[in-house]
């Protein structure tokens, strides 16, 4: 019988394919996927950086997407992190983009 997820054998979730897609008027859409040894639906991915502090809710299939406006004159690098129900945090995932106006 396989071990059930729990605080003693818990693995940290993983963020993959994290991207920032720039649209018009400073709009930026952040997308990616989360995997873990337990169901990830409802996990909260926190995305932060200069002028960015937003959360995305992970869907049943592990994907997430959120759009916000970012006003900056230069390149912006953001970091995404997610924490599972047992308190294990993912390694940071980074995306760099240049907002448009």
Buried (B, 14 or more C-beta within 10 A) or exposed (E): EEEEBEEEEBEBBBBEEBEBEBEEEBBBEBBBBBEBBBEBEEBEBBBBBEBBEBEBEBBEEBBBBBEBEBEBEEEBEBBBBBBBBBEBEBEEBEBEBEBEE
